[in-house]
């Protein structure tokens, strides 16, 4: 179960897939992931290279059809027949937009059912409704970090969007402040806003680091400091989504 082996530095996956490359190694590894396009989505380049994304001559990769929101809706309806199709579509669309992990969709439905059962103990029995699903989604994605993002300033939120854009561009979940700054300037131009100065960007990065939303390299390299998210990209996307 490759998804469960993921860590922030990804050392576990790197060591696992590095074993077959050792001299005289007779080890064959079969791995499966529930997250669609997992290597391109979360793996660092050094881990992806060990997985065989760039070394076709020693590794075989089977690609299964990507799950779209309609596929996730169908899975929910089959596994949880008691749920109405309306909110199954809602949950499927939300999860497909945030992470593409079908398990999270089922977790939300399961939690909504539990909330409904608990509330039914106090009143007459009822079916799972949209209010239960909404409560389950808010409960799953609620955290002090998400609240901090929602209460952050506009440029702090744009800075986080710029980090996500740079991660997608580079394919690595780490970037320098300068790389993020370039993405920040592009986003400001799209929104018709004035771009912040270098000193303002450094102050923004410092504030986000103080809130522990970012892990900022401790050095005097300034624009060449490396930054990483201290929370998952899914949570950042959820916190920044339009209400």
Secondary structure, DSSP 8 states (H G I E B T S, - for coil): -GGGG--SS-HHHHHHHHGGGSTT---------SSTTHHHHH--HHHHHHHTSS-TTT----------HHHHHHHHHHH-TTS-HHHHHHHHHHHHHHT--HHHHHHHHHHHHHHHHHHHTTSS-----HHHHHHHHHHHH--HHHHHHHTS-HHHHHHHHHHHHHHHHHSSS-EEHHHHHHHHHHHHHHHT-----HHHHHHHHHHHHHTTSEEE--SS-GGG-EEEESS-HHHHHHHHS--
